[in-house]
Amino acid sequence: MFITLSEFDAIGMNNGVEFIDPKSAIITDQALMGKREYGDVKALVVLLITTKIIGTLLGQLLFLPAAKIIASFYS
């Protein structure tokens, strides 16, 4: 059974909606109610995007060396 690209998109979208960071939700909710400044939400978004980019780049840097180490066990 093959999974099509649209099924991968649906799985990713489901995971993105299902697993919401509770602290981020609280900060956003407080900003909407006026208990917190909008700048806090902007800073939160910048930090979340930055850490996602750093994590992706770090994962890419570690992927090939890790794959070579794993492959060396089987060759």
CHARMM-style PDB file with segment names, atoms N, HN, CA, C and O in Angstrom:
ATOM      1  N   MET     1       0.845  -1.178   0.000  1.00  0.00      PROA
ATOM      2  CA  MET     1       0.000   0.000   0.000  1.00  0.00      PROA
ATOM      3  C   MET     1       0.887   1.236   0.000  1.00  0.00      PROA
ATOM      4  O   MET     1       1.782   1.369   0.834  1.00  0.00      PROA
ATOM      5  N   PHE     2       0.635   2.133  -0.933  1.00  0.00      PROA
ATOM      6  HN  PHE     2      -0.092   2.025  -1.611  1.00  0.00      PROA
ATOM      7  CA  PHE     2       1.414   3.359  -1.049  1.00  0.00      PROA
ATOM      8  C   PHE     2       0.620   4.536  -0.496  1.00  0.00      PROA
ATOM      9  O   PHE     2      -0.595   4.625  -0.675  1.00  0.00      PROA
ATOM     10  N   ILE     3       1.323   5.429   0.174  1.00  0.00      PROA
ATOM     11  HN  ILE     3       2.310   5.356   0.320  1.00  0.00      PROA
ATOM     12  CA  ILE     3       0.690   6.630   0.706  1.00  0.00      PROA
ATOM     13  C   ILE     3       0.998   7.772  -0.250  1.00  0.00      PROA
ATOM     14  O   ILE     3       2.162   8.004  -0.580  1.00  0.00      PROA
ATOM     15  N   THR     4      -0.012   8.479  -0.694  1.00  0.00      PROA
ATOM     16  HN  THR     4      -0.957   8.291  -0.427  1.00  0.00      PROA
ATOM     17  CA  THR     4       0.186   9.582  -1.624  1.00  0.00      PROA
ATOM     18  C   THR     4       0.613  10.834  -0.868  1.00  0.00      PROA
ATOM     19  O   THR     4       0.513  10.911   0.357  1.00  0.00      PROA
ATOM     20  N   LEU     5       1.089  11.807  -1.628  1.00  0.00      PROA
ATOM     21  HN  LEU     5       1.171  11.745  -2.623  1.00  0.00      PROA
ATOM     22  CA  LEU     5       1.550  13.053  -1.029  1.00  0.00      PROA
ATOM     23  C   LEU     5       0.424  13.765  -0.288  1.00  0.00      PROA
ATOM     24  O   LEU     5       0.655  14.353   0.769  1.00  0.00      PROA
ATOM     25  N   SER     6      -0.780  13.720  -0.824  1.00  0.00      PROA
ATOM     26  HN  SER     6      -0.968  13.243  -1.682  1.00  0.00      PROA
ATOM     27  CA  SER     6      -1.891  14.393  -0.157  1.00  0.00      PROA
ATOM     28  C   SER     6      -2.198  13.756   1.200  1.00  0.00      PROA
ATOM     29  O   SER     6      -2.631  14.444   2.124  1.00  0.00      PROA
ATOM     30  N   GLU     7      -1.974  12.444   1.322  1.00  0.00      PROA
ATOM     31  HN  GLU     7      -1.623  11.884   0.571  1.00  0.00      PROA
ATOM     32  CA  GLU     7      -2.177  11.790   2.619  1.00  0.00      PROA
ATOM     33  C   GLU     7      -1.115  12.239   3.622  1.00  0.00      PROA
ATOM     34  O   GLU     7      -1.406  12.410   4.807  1.00  0.00      PROA
ATOM     35  N   PHE     8       0.127  12.432   3.138  1.00  0.00      PROA
ATOM     36  HN  PHE     8       0.363  12.294   2.176  1.00  0.00      PROA
ATOM     37  CA  PHE     8       1.170  12.959   4.018  1.00  0.00      PROA
ATOM     38  C   PHE     8       0.817  14.373   4.473  1.00  0.00      PROA
ATOM     39  O   PHE     8       1.015  14.721   5.637  1.00  0.00      PROA
ATOM     40  N   ASP     9       0.293  15.188   3.553  1.00  0.00      PROA
ATOM     41  HN  ASP     9       0.132  14.905   2.608  1.00  0.00      PROA
ATOM     42  CA  ASP     9      -0.116  16.543   3.910  1.00  0.00      PROA
ATOM     43  C   ASP     9      -1.207  16.518   4.971  1.00  0.00      PROA
ATOM     44  O   ASP     9      -1.183  17.313   5.910  1.00  0.00      PROA
ATOM     45  N   ALA    10      -2.160  15.609   4.824  1.00  0.00      PROA
ATOM     46  HN  ALA    10      -2.180  14.962   4.062  1.00  0.00      PROA
ATOM     47  CA  ALA    10      -3.249  15.505   5.794  1.00  0.00      PROA
ATOM     48  C   ALA    10      -2.727  15.071   7.158  1.00  0.00      PROA
ATOM     49  O   ALA    10      -3.172  15.573   8.190  1.00  0.00      PROA
ATOM     50  N   ILE    11      -1.779  14.133   7.156  1.00  0.00      PROA
ATOM     51  HN  ILE    11      -1.417  13.725   6.317  1.00  0.00      PROA
ATOM     52  CA  ILE    11      -1.196  13.677   8.426  1.00  0.00      PROA
ATOM     53  C   ILE    11      -0.448  14.819   9.101  1.00  0.00      PROA
ATOM     54  O   ILE    11      -0.577  15.022  10.309  1.00  0.00      PROA
ATOM     55  N   GLY    12       0.339  15.568   8.320  1.00  0.00      PROA
ATOM     56  HN  GLY    12       0.444  15.403   7.339  1.00  0.00      PROA
ATOM     57  CA  GLY    12       1.083  16.701   8.876  1.00  0.00      PROA
ATOM     58  C   GLY    12       0.175  17.788   9.406  1.00  0.00      PROA
ATOM     59  O   GLY    12       0.436  18.366  10.461  1.00  0.00      PROA
ATOM     60  N   MET    13      -0.889  18.065   8.676  1.00  0.00      PROA
ATOM     61  HN  MET    13      -1.100  17.595   7.819  1.00  0.00      PROA
ATOM     62  CA  MET    13      -1.838  19.078   9.121  1.00  0.00      PROA
ATOM     63  C   MET    13      -2.527  18.624  10.400  1.00  0.00      PROA
ATOM     64  O   MET    13      -2.723  19.424  11.314  1.00  0.00      PROA
ATOM     65  N   ASN    14      -2.890  17.369  10.473  1.00  0.00      PROA
ATOM     66  HN  ASN    14      -2.731  16.719   9.730  1.00  0.00      PROA
ATOM     67  CA  ASN    14      -3.530  16.831  11.668  1.00  0.00      PROA
ATOM     68  C   ASN    14      -2.594  16.944  12.869  1.00  0.00      PROA
ATOM     69  O   ASN    14      -3.023  17.346  13.950  1.00  0.00      PROA
ATOM     70  N   ASN    15      -1.324  16.596  12.690  1.00  0.00      PROA
ATOM     71  HN  ASN    15      -0.975  16.269  11.811  1.00  0.00      PROA
ATOM     72  CA  ASN    15      -0.374  16.689  13.794  1.00  0.00      PROA
ATOM     73  C   ASN    15      -0.151  18.138  14.202  1.00  0.00      PROA
ATOM     74  O   ASN    15       0.020  18.430  15.386  1.00  0.00      PROA
ATOM     75  N   GLY    16      -0.152  19.048  13.232  1.00  0.00      PROA
ATOM     76  HN  GLY    16      -0.291  18.811  12.270  1.00  0.00      PROA
ATOM     77  CA  GLY    16       0.040  20.456  13.542  1.00  0.00      PROA
ATOM     78  C   GLY    16      -1.118  21.045  14.327  1.00  0.00      PROA
ATOM     79  O   GLY    16      -0.921  21.937  15.153  1.00  0.00      PROA
ATOM     80  N   VAL    17      -2.310  20.561  14.079  1.00  0.00      PROA
ATOM     81  HN  VAL    17      -2.471  19.837  13.408  1.00  0.00      PROA
ATOM     82  CA  VAL    17      -3.488  21.069  14.776  1.00  0.00      PROA
ATOM     83  C   VAL    17      -3.690  20.348  16.102  1.00  0.00      PROA
ATOM     84  O   VAL    17      -4.117  20.954  17.086  1.00  0.00      PROA
ATOM     85  N   GLU    18      -3.388  19.077  16.127  1.00  0.00      PROA
ATOM     86  HN  GLU    18      -3.041  18.585  15.329  1.00  0.00      PROA
ATOM     87  CA  GLU    18      -3.637  18.260  17.302  1.00  0.00      PROA
ATOM     88  C   GLU    18      -2.718  18.592  18.474  1.00  0.00      PROA
ATOM     89  O   GLU    18      -3.153  18.601  19.626  1.00  0.00      PROA
ATOM     90  N   PHE    19      -1.475  18.857  18.186  1.00  0.00      PROA
ATOM     91  HN  PHE    19      -1.122  18.850  17.250  1.00  0.00      PROA
ATOM     92  CA  PHE    19      -0.484  19.056  19.240  1.00  0.00      PROA
ATOM     93  C   PHE    19      -0.146  20.531  19.367  1.00  0.00      PROA
ATOM     94  O   PHE    19       0.875  20.990  18.855  1.00  0.00      PROA
ATOM     95  N   ILE    20      -1.007  21.271  20.050  1.00  0.00      PROA
ATOM     96  HN  ILE    20      -1.837  20.899  20.466  1.00  0.00      PROA
ATOM     97  CA  ILE    20      -0.807  22.702  20.265  1.00  0.00      PROA
ATOM     98  C   ILE    20      -0.068  22.884  21.584  1.00  0.00      PROA
ATOM     99  O   ILE    20      -0.403  22.258  22.589  1.00  0.00      PROA
ATOM    100  N   ASP    21       0.933  23.743  21.566  1.00  0.00      PROA
ATOM    101  HN  ASP    21       1.205  24.252  20.750  1.00  0.00      PROA
ATOM    102  CA  ASP    21       1.701  24.031  22.770  1.00  0.00      PROA
ATOM    103  C   ASP    21       0.804  24.785  23.759  1.00  0.00      PROA
ATOM    104  O   ASP    21       0.333  25.878  23.446  1.00  0.00      PROA
ATOM    105  N   PRO    22       0.563  24.221  24.937  1.00  0.00      PROA
ATOM    106  CA  PRO    22      -0.355  24.866  25.884  1.00  0.00      PROA
ATOM    107  C   PRO    22       0.106  26.251  26.327  1.00  0.00      PROA
ATOM    108  O   PRO    22      -0.715  27.153  26.490  1.00  0.00      PROA
ATOM    109  N   LYS    23       1.400  26.425  26.521  1.00  0.00      PROA
ATOM    110  HN  LYS    23       2.068  25.692  26.389  1.00  0.00      PROA
ATOM    111  CA  LYS    23       1.906  27.737  26.961  1.00  0.00      PROA
ATOM    112  C   LYS    23       1.689  28.786  25.883  1.00  0.00      PROA
ATOM    113  O   LYS    23       1.338  29.926  26.187  1.00  0.00      PROA
ATOM    114  N   SER    24       1.898  28.409  24.615  1.00  0.00      PROA
ATOM    115  HN  SER    24       2.184  27.483  24.368  1.00  0.00      PROA
ATOM    116  CA  SER    24       1.660  29.341  23.513  1.00  0.00      PROA
ATOM    117  C   SER    24       0.185  29.710  23.432  1.00  0.00      PROA
ATOM    118  O   SER    24      -0.161  30.863  23.172  1.00  0.00      PROA
ATOM    119  N   ALA    25      -0.672  28.737  23.654  1.00  0.00      PROA
ATOM    120  HN  ALA    25      -0.391  27.801  23.865  1.00  0.00      PROA
ATOM    121  CA  ALA    25      -2.105  29.000  23.614  1.00  0.00      PROA
ATOM    122  C   ALA    25      -2.514  29.956  24.725  1.00  0.00      PROA
ATOM    123  O   ALA    25      -3.356  30.828  24.512  1.00  0.00      PROA
ATOM    124  N   ILE    26      -1.930  29.802  25.903  1.00  0.00      PROA
ATOM    125  HN  ILE    26      -1.246  29.093  26.076  1.00  0.00      PROA
ATOM    126  CA  ILE    26      -2.246  30.689  27.026  1.00  0.00      PROA
ATOM    127  C   ILE    26      -1.780  32.112  26.733  1.00  0.00      PROA
ATOM    128  O   ILE    26      -2.506  33.075  26.977  1.00  0.00      PROA
ATOM    129  N   ILE    27      -0.558  32.235  26.206  1.00  0.00      PROA
ATOM    130  HN  ILE    27       0.033  31.453  26.007  1.00  0.00      PROA
ATOM    131  CA  ILE    27      -0.020  33.574  25.888  1.00  0.00      PROA
ATOM    132  C   ILE    27      -0.878  34.255  24.827  1.00  0.00      PROA
ATOM    133  O   ILE    27      -1.184  35.442  24.946  1.00  0.00      PROA
ATOM    134  N   THR    28      -1.267  33.514  23.792  1.00  0.00      PROA
ATOM    135  HN  THR    28      -1.018  32.551  23.695  1.00  0.00      PROA
ATOM    136  CA  THR    28      -2.113  34.080  22.740  1.00  0.00      PROA
ATOM    137  C   THR    28      -3.475  34.474  23.290  1.00  0.00      PROA
ATOM    138  O   THR    28      -3.998  35.538  22.960  1.00  0.00      PROA
ATOM    139  N   ASP    29      -4.046  33.628  24.120  1.00  0.00      PROA
ATOM    140  HN  ASP    29      -3.622  32.763  24.388  1.00  0.00      PROA
ATOM    141  CA  ASP    29      -5.350  33.921  24.714  1.00  0.00      PROA
ATOM    142  C   ASP    29      -5.277  35.159  25.598  1.00  0.00      PROA
ATOM    143  O   ASP    29      -6.179  35.997  25.561  1.00  0.00      PROA
ATOM    144  N   GLN    30      -4.227  35.285  26.386  1.00  0.00      PROA
ATOM    145  HN  GLN    30      -3.495  34.604  26.417  1.00  0.00      PROA
ATOM    146  CA  GLN    30      -4.071  36.455  27.244  1.00  0.00      PROA
ATOM    147  C   GLN    30      -3.927  37.728  26.419  1.00  0.00      PROA
ATOM    148  O   GLN    30      -4.437  38.779  26.806  1.00  0.00      PROA
ATOM    149  N   ALA    31      -3.236  37.641  25.287  1.00  0.00      PROA
ATOM    150  HN  ALA    31      -2.821  36.787  24.973  1.00  0.00      PROA
ATOM    151  CA  ALA    31      -3.086  38.815  24.422  1.00  0.00      PROA
ATOM    152  C   ALA    31      -4.435  39.208  23.816  1.00  0.00      PROA
ATOM    153  O   ALA    31      -4.740  40.394  23.689  1.00  0.00      PROA
ATOM    154  N   LEU    32      -5.237  38.217  23.445  1.00  0.00      PROA
ATOM    155  HN  LEU    32      -4.990  37.254  23.548  1.00  0.00      PROA
ATOM    156  CA  LEU    32      -6.557  38.518  22.881  1.00  0.00      PROA
ATOM    157  C   LEU    32      -7.482  39.159  23.909  1.00  0.00      PROA
ATOM    158  O   LEU    32      -8.341  39.968  23.559  1.00  0.00      PROA
ATOM    159  N   MET    33      -7.304  38.796  25.186  1.00  0.00      PROA
ATOM    160  HN  MET    33      -6.606  38.139  25.471  1.00  0.00      PROA
ATOM    161  CA  MET    33      -8.135  39.365  26.249  1.00  0.00      PROA
ATOM    162  C   MET    33      -7.589  40.691  26.763  1.00  0.00      PROA
ATOM    163  O   MET    33      -8.229  41.345  27.587  1.00  0.00      PROA
ATOM    164  N   GLY    34      -6.411  41.096  26.286  1.00  0.00      PROA
ATOM    165  HN  GLY    34      -5.891  40.564  25.617  1.00  0.00      PROA
ATOM    166  CA  GLY    34      -5.833  42.364  26.711  1.00  0.00      PROA
ATOM    167  C   GLY    34      -5.008  42.285  27.972  1.00  0.00      PROA
ATOM    168  O   GLY    34      -4.581  43.320  28.486  1.00  0.00      PROA
ATOM    169  N   LYS    35      -4.769  41.099  28.489  1.00  0.00      PROA
ATOM    170  HN  LYS    35      -5.116  40.259  28.071  1.00  0.00      PROA
ATOM    171  CA  LYS    35      -3.968  40.929  29.705  1.00  0.00      PROA
ATOM    172  C   LYS    35      -2.469  40.908  29.412  1.00  0.00      PROA
ATOM    173  O   LYS    35      -1.654  40.985  30.331  1.00  0.00      PROA
ATOM    174  N   ARG    36      -2.115  40.805  28.158  1.00  0.00      PROA
ATOM    175  HN  ARG    36      -2.778  40.742  27.411  1.00  0.00      PROA
ATOM    176  CA  ARG    36      -0.713  40.712  27.748  1.00  0.00      PROA
ATOM    177  C   ARG    36      -0.557  41.522  26.467  1.00  0.00      PROA
ATOM    178  O   ARG    36      -1.504  41.649  25.691  1.00  0.00      PROA
ATOM    179  N   GLU    37       0.631  42.069  26.244  1.00  0.00      PROA
ATOM    180  HN  GLU    37       1.400  41.966  26.875  1.00  0.00      PROA
ATOM    181  CA  GLU    37       0.869  42.880  25.054  1.00  0.00      PROA
ATOM    182  C   GLU    37       0.978  42.010  23.810  1.00  0.00      PROA
ATOM    183  O   GLU    37       1.382  40.849  23.874  1.00  0.00      PROA
ATOM    184  N   TYR    38       0.607  42.602  22.671  1.00  0.00      PROA
ATOM    185  HN  TYR    38       0.279  43.546  22.619  1.00  0.00      PROA
ATOM    186  CA  TYR    38       0.696  41.901  21.389  1.00  0.00      PROA
ATOM    187  C   TYR    38       2.160  41.599  21.040  1.00  0.00      PROA
ATOM    188  O   TYR    38       2.441  40.624  20.344  1.00  0.00      PROA
ATOM    189  N   GLY    39       3.075  42.416  21.512  1.00  0.00      PROA
ATOM    190  HN  GLY    39       2.847  43.208  22.077  1.00  0.00      PROA
ATOM    191  CA  GLY    39       4.500  42.199  21.262  1.00  0.00      PROA
ATOM    192  C   GLY    39       4.992  40.873  21.824  1.00  0.00      PROA
ATOM    193  O   GLY    39       5.913  40.266  21.278  1.00  0.00      PROA
ATOM    194  N   ASP    40       4.382  40.425  22.910  1.00  0.00      PROA
ATOM    195  HN  ASP    40       3.634  40.918  23.354  1.00  0.00      PROA
ATOM    196  CA  ASP    40       4.752  39.123  23.471  1.00  0.00      PROA
ATOM    197  C   ASP    40       4.407  37.993  22.511  1.00  0.00      PROA
ATOM    198  O   ASP    40       5.161  37.029  22.382  1.00  0.00      PROA
ATOM    199  N   VAL    41       3.267  38.113  21.838  1.00  0.00      PROA
ATOM    200  HN  VAL    41       2.654  38.896  21.943  1.00  0.00      PROA
ATOM    201  CA  VAL    41       2.866  37.091  20.868  1.00  0.00      PROA
ATOM    202  C   VAL    41       3.802  37.125  19.666  1.00  0.00      PROA
ATOM    203  O   VAL    41       4.185  36.078  19.145  1.00  0.00      PROA
ATOM    204  N   LYS    42       4.170  38.326  19.224  1.00  0.00      PROA
ATOM    205  HN  LYS    42       3.859  39.177  19.646  1.00  0.00      PROA
ATOM    206  CA  LYS    42       5.102  38.450  18.102  1.00  0.00      PROA
ATOM    207  C   LYS    42       6.455  37.833  18.457  1.00  0.00      PROA
ATOM    208  O   LYS    42       7.054  37.140  17.634  1.00  0.00      PROA
ATOM    209  N   ALA    43       6.934  38.077  19.661  1.00  0.00      PROA
ATOM    210  HN  ALA    43       6.448  38.639  20.329  1.00  0.00      PROA
ATOM    211  CA  ALA    43       8.205  37.498  20.099  1.00  0.00      PROA
ATOM    212  C   ALA    43       8.107  35.978  20.179  1.00  0.00      PROA
ATOM    213  O   ALA    43       9.049  35.269  19.822  1.00  0.00      PROA
ATOM    214  N   LEU    44       6.973  35.485  20.646  1.00  0.00      PROA
ATOM    215  HN  LEU    44       6.208  36.060  20.936  1.00  0.00      PROA
ATOM    216  CA  LEU    44       6.752  34.042  20.730  1.00  0.00      PROA
ATOM    217  C   LEU    44       6.810  33.409  19.344  1.00  0.00      PROA
ATOM    218  O   LEU    44       7.443  32.370  19.158  1.00  0.00      PROA
ATOM    219  N   VAL    45       6.149  34.038  18.371  1.00  0.00      PROA
ATOM    220  HN  VAL    45       5.635  34.882  18.523  1.00  0.00      PROA
ATOM    221  CA  VAL    45       6.138  33.503  17.011  1.00  0.00      PROA
ATOM    222  C   VAL    45       7.542  33.504  16.417  1.00  0.00      PROA
ATOM    223  O   VAL    45       7.948  32.535  15.775  1.00  0.00      PROA
ATOM    224  N   VAL    46       8.280  34.583  16.627  1.00  0.00      PROA
ATOM    225  HN  VAL    46       7.950  35.371  17.148  1.00  0.00      PROA
ATOM    226  CA  VAL    46       9.653  34.660  16.113  1.00  0.00      PROA
ATOM    227  C   VAL    46      10.515  33.558  16.732  1.00  0.00      PROA
ATOM    228  O   VAL    46      11.289  32.909  16.028  1.00  0.00      PROA
ATOM    229  N   LEU    47      10.388  33.346  18.022  1.00  0.00      PROA
ATOM    230  HN  LEU    47       9.760  33.873  18.594  1.00  0.00      PROA
ATOM    231  CA  LEU    47      11.172  32.304  18.685  1.00  0.00      PROA
ATOM    232  C   LEU    47      10.786  30.906  18.200  1.00  0.00      PROA
ATOM    233  O   LEU    47      11.654  30.056  18.000  1.00  0.00      PROA
ATOM    234  N   LEU    48       9.496  30.669  18.012  1.00  0.00      PROA
ATOM    235  HN  LEU    48       8.791  31.359  18.174  1.00  0.00      PROA
ATOM    236  CA  LEU    48       9.054  29.357  17.536  1.00  0.00      PROA
ATOM    237  C   LEU    48       9.565  29.083  16.117  1.00  0.00      PROA
ATOM    238  O   LEU    48      10.006  27.974  15.815  1.00  0.00      PROA
ATOM    239  N   ILE    49       9.502  30.097  15.252  1.00  0.00      PROA
ATOM    240  HN  ILE    49       9.144  30.998  15.497  1.00  0.00      PROA
ATOM    241  CA  ILE    49       9.988  29.921  13.883  1.00  0.00      PROA
ATOM    242  C   ILE    49      11.501  29.728  13.878  1.00  0.00      PROA
ATOM    243  O   ILE    49      12.015  28.876  13.153  1.00  0.00      PROA
ATOM    244  N   THR    50      12.213  30.512  14.680  1.00  0.00      PROA
ATOM    245  HN  THR    50      11.795  31.203  15.269  1.00  0.00      PROA
ATOM    246  CA  THR    50      13.675  30.401  14.736  1.00  0.00      PROA
ATOM    247  C   THR    50      14.112  29.027  15.225  1.00  0.00      PROA
ATOM    248  O   THR    50      15.018  28.423  14.651  1.00  0.00      PROA
ATOM    249  N   THR    51      13.478  28.535  16.276  1.00  0.00      PROA
ATOM    250  HN  THR    51      12.743  29.026  16.742  1.00  0.00      PROA
ATOM    251  CA  THR    51      13.869  27.221  16.788  1.00  0.00      PROA
ATOM    252  C   THR    51      13.517  26.106  15.808  1.00  0.00      PROA
ATOM    253  O   THR    51      14.222  25.100  15.731  1.00  0.00      PROA
ATOM    254  N   LYS    52      12.427  26.282  15.056  1.00  0.00      PROA
ATOM    255  HN  LYS    52      11.854  27.099  15.118  1.00  0.00      PROA
ATOM    256  CA  LYS    52      12.057  25.279  14.051  1.00  0.00      PROA
ATOM    257  C   LYS    52      13.106  25.246  12.933  1.00  0.00      PROA
ATOM    258  O   LYS    52      13.487  24.169  12.474  1.00  0.00      PROA
ATOM    259  N   ILE    53      13.572  26.420  12.495  1.00  0.00      PROA
ATOM    260  HN  ILE    53      13.263  27.295  12.868  1.00  0.00      PROA
ATOM    261  CA  ILE    53      14.595  26.484  11.449  1.00  0.00      PROA
ATOM    262  C   ILE    53      15.908  25.898  11.953  1.00  0.00      PROA
ATOM    263  O   ILE    53      16.552  25.126  11.243  1.00  0.00      PROA
ATOM    264  N   ILE    54      16.309  26.253  13.159  1.00  0.00      PROA
ATOM    265  HN  ILE    54      15.786  26.880  13.736  1.00  0.00      PROA
ATOM    266  CA  ILE    54      17.549  25.717  13.730  1.00  0.00      PROA
ATOM    267  C   ILE    54      17.465  24.206  13.874  1.00  0.00      PROA
ATOM    268  O   ILE    54      18.424  23.498  13.564  1.00  0.00      PROA
ATOM    269  N   GLY    55      16.333  23.711  14.339  1.00  0.00      PROA
ATOM    270  HN  GLY    55      15.555  24.286  14.591  1.00  0.00      PROA
ATOM    271  CA  GLY    55      16.151  22.265  14.485  1.00  0.00      PROA
ATOM    272  C   GLY    55      16.205  21.548  13.152  1.00  0.00      PROA
ATOM    273  O   GLY    55      16.778  20.464  13.050  1.00  0.00      PROA
ATOM    274  N   THR    56      15.612  22.145  12.129  1.00  0.00      PROA
ATOM    275  HN  THR    56      15.146  23.026  12.212  1.00  0.00      PROA
ATOM    276  CA  THR    56      15.646  21.539  10.797  1.00  0.00      PROA
ATOM    277  C   THR    56      17.064  21.501  10.256  1.00  0.00      PROA
ATOM    278  O   THR    56      17.497  20.483   9.717  1.00  0.00      PROA
ATOM    279  N   LEU    57      17.788  22.603  10.395  1.00  0.00      PROA
ATOM    280  HN  LEU    57      17.436  23.430  10.833  1.00  0.00      PROA
ATOM    281  CA  LEU    57      19.175  22.650   9.910  1.00  0.00      PROA
ATOM    282  C   LEU    57      20.070  21.677  10.675  1.00  0.00      PROA
ATOM    283  O   LEU    57      20.906  20.998  10.079  1.00  0.00      PROA
ATOM    284  N   LEU    58      19.895  21.610  11.987  1.00  0.00      PROA
ATOM    285  HN  LEU    58      19.216  22.161  12.471  1.00  0.00      PROA
ATOM    286  CA  LEU    58      20.683  20.677  12.793  1.00  0.00      PROA
ATOM    287  C   LEU    58      20.368  19.238  12.416  1.00  0.00      PROA
ATOM    288  O   LEU    58      21.268  18.402  12.337  1.00  0.00      PROA
ATOM    289  N   GLY    59      19.101  18.951  12.186  1.00  0.00      PROA
ATOM    290  HN  GLY    59      18.370  19.631  12.250  1.00  0.00      PROA
ATOM    291  CA  GLY    59      18.713  17.610  11.761  1.00  0.00      PROA
ATOM    292  C   GLY    59      19.330  17.246  10.428  1.00  0.00      PROA
ATOM    293  O   GLY    59      19.755  16.107  10.232  1.00  0.00      PROA
ATOM    294  N   GLN    60      19.388  18.197   9.507  1.00  0.00      PROA
ATOM    295  HN  GLN    60      19.043  19.122   9.666  1.00  0.00      PROA
ATOM    296  CA  GLN    60      19.989  17.933   8.203  1.00  0.00      PROA
ATOM    297  C   GLN    60      21.500  17.708   8.336  1.00  0.00      PROA
ATOM    298  O   GLN    60      22.064  16.861   7.644  1.00  0.00      PROA
ATOM    299  N   LEU    61      22.146  18.455   9.215  1.00  0.00      PROA
ATOM    300  HN  LEU    61      21.688  19.143   9.778  1.00  0.00      PROA
ATOM    301  CA  LEU    61      23.590  18.288   9.412  1.00  0.00      PROA
ATOM    302  C   LEU    61      23.927  16.936  10.023  1.00  0.00      PROA
ATOM    303  O   LEU    61      24.968  16.356   9.713  1.00  0.00      PROA
ATOM    304  N   LEU    62      23.056  16.433  10.888  1.00  0.00      PROA
ATOM    305  HN  LEU    62      22.211  16.905  11.140  1.00  0.00      PROA
ATOM    306  CA  LEU    62      23.322  15.176  11.576  1.00  0.00      PROA
ATOM    307  C   LEU    62      22.823  13.951  10.814  1.00  0.00      PROA
ATOM    308  O   LEU    62      23.233  12.830  11.118  1.00  0.00      PROA
ATOM    309  N   PHE    63      21.942  14.146   9.827  1.00  0.00      PROA
ATOM    310  HN  PHE    63      21.609  15.057   9.580  1.00  0.00      PROA
ATOM    311  CA  PHE    63      21.302  13.020   9.158  1.00  0.00      PROA
ATOM    312  C   PHE    63      22.294  12.136   8.412  1.00  0.00      PROA
ATOM    313  O   PHE    63      22.323  10.926   8.637  1.00  0.00      PROA
ATOM    314  N   LEU    64      23.108  12.713   7.528  1.00  0.00      PROA
ATOM    315  HN  LEU    64      23.084  13.696   7.344  1.00  0.00      PROA
ATOM    316  CA  LEU    64      24.026  11.896   6.730  1.00  0.00      PROA
ATOM    317  C   LEU    64      25.104  11.210   7.576  1.00  0.00      PROA
ATOM    318  O   LEU    64      25.345  10.017   7.389  1.00  0.00      PROA
ATOM    319  N   PRO    65      25.759  11.920   8.496  1.00  0.00      PROA
ATOM    320  CA  PRO    65      26.731  11.205   9.335  1.00  0.00      PROA
ATOM    321  C   PRO    65      26.100  10.071  10.146  1.00  0.00      PROA
ATOM    322  O   PRO    65      26.699   9.006  10.295  1.00  0.00      PROA
ATOM    323  N   ALA    66      24.907  10.296  10.664  1.00  0.00      PROA
ATOM    324  HN  ALA    66      24.420  11.161  10.543  1.00  0.00      PROA
ATOM    325  CA  ALA    66      24.233   9.246  11.429  1.00  0.00      PROA
ATOM    326  C   ALA    66      23.870   8.070  10.529  1.00  0.00      PROA
ATOM    327  O   ALA    66      23.986   6.915  10.938  1.00  0.00      PROA
ATOM    328  N   ALA    67      23.431   8.359   9.306  1.00  0.00      PROA
ATOM    329  HN  ALA    67      23.337   9.297   8.974  1.00  0.00      PROA
ATOM    330  CA  ALA    67      23.096   7.288   8.368  1.00  0.00      PROA
ATOM    331  C   ALA    67      24.341   6.481   8.006  1.00  0.00      PROA
ATOM    332  O   ALA    67      24.267   5.261   7.865  1.00  0.00      PROA
ATOM    333  N   LYS    68      25.473   7.146   7.855  1.00  0.00      PROA
ATOM    334  HN  LYS    68      25.533   8.137   7.969  1.00  0.00      PROA
ATOM    335  CA  LYS    68      26.718   6.431   7.537  1.00  0.00      PROA
ATOM    336  C   LYS    68      27.158   5.552   8.709  1.00  0.00      PROA
ATOM    337  O   LYS    68      27.652   4.444   8.498  1.00  0.00      PROA
ATOM    338  N   ILE    69      26.983   6.030   9.926  1.00  0.00      PROA
ATOM    339  HN  ILE    69      26.582   6.930  10.097  1.00  0.00      PROA
ATOM    340  CA  ILE    69      27.346   5.236  11.097  1.00  0.00      PROA
ATOM    341  C   ILE    69      26.456   4.001  11.187  1.00  0.00      PROA
ATOM    342  O   ILE    69      26.935   2.894  11.436  1.00  0.00      PROA
ATOM    343  N   ILE    70      25.164   4.201  10.984  1.00  0.00      PROA
ATOM    344  HN  ILE    70      24.775   5.100  10.782  1.00  0.00      PROA
ATOM    345  CA  ILE    70      24.240   3.058  11.024  1.00  0.00      PROA
ATOM    346  C   ILE    70      24.547   2.077   9.906  1.00  0.00      PROA
ATOM    347  O   ILE    70      24.520   0.865  10.119  1.00  0.00      PROA
ATOM    348  N   ALA    71      24.838   2.591   8.714  1.00  0.00      PROA
ATOM    349  HN  ALA    71      24.859   3.576   8.542  1.00  0.00      PROA
ATOM    350  CA  ALA    71      25.142   1.718   7.576  1.00  0.00      PROA
ATOM    351  C   ALA    71      26.442   0.949   7.797  1.00  0.00      PROA
ATOM    352  O   ALA    71      26.595  -0.159   7.284  1.00  0.00      PROA
ATOM    353  N   SER    72      27.373   1.517   8.549  1.00  0.00      PROA
ATOM    354  HN  SER    72      27.248   2.418   8.966  1.00  0.00      PROA
ATOM    355  CA  SER    72      28.645   0.820   8.794  1.00  0.00      PROA
ATOM    356  C   SER    72      28.441  -0.433   9.628  1.00  0.00      PROA
ATOM    357  O   SER    72      29.232  -1.372   9.537  1.00  0.00      PROA
ATOM    358  N   PHE    73      27.391  -0.460  10.440  1.00  0.00      PROA
ATOM    359  HN  PHE    73      26.748   0.303  10.514  1.00  0.00      PROA
ATOM    360  CA  PHE    73      27.115  -1.658  11.234  1.00  0.00      PROA
ATOM    361  C   PHE    73      26.652  -2.820  10.360  1.00  0.00      PROA
ATOM    362  O   PHE    73      26.834  -3.981  10.727  1.00  0.00      PROA
ATOM    363  N   TYR    74      26.066  -2.524   9.226  1.00  0.00      PROA
ATOM    364  HN  TYR    74      25.918  -1.581   8.928  1.00  0.00      PROA
ATOM    365  CA  TYR    74      25.476  -3.557   8.377  1.00  0.00      PROA
ATOM    366  C   TYR    74      26.324  -3.894   7.157  1.00  0.00      PROA
ATOM    367  O   TYR    74      25.932  -4.743   6.357  1.00  0.00      PROA
ATOM    368  N   SER    75      27.464  -3.254   7.000  1.00  0.00      PROA
ATOM    369  HN  SER    75      27.782  -2.564   7.650  1.00  0.00      PROA
ATOM    370  CA  SER    75      28.306  -3.560   5.837  1.00  0.00      PROA
ATOM    371  C   SER    75      29.520  -4.378   6.193  1.00  0.00      PROA
ATOM    372  OT1 SER    75      30.319  -4.710   5.317  1.00  0.00      PROA
TER     373      SER     75
END
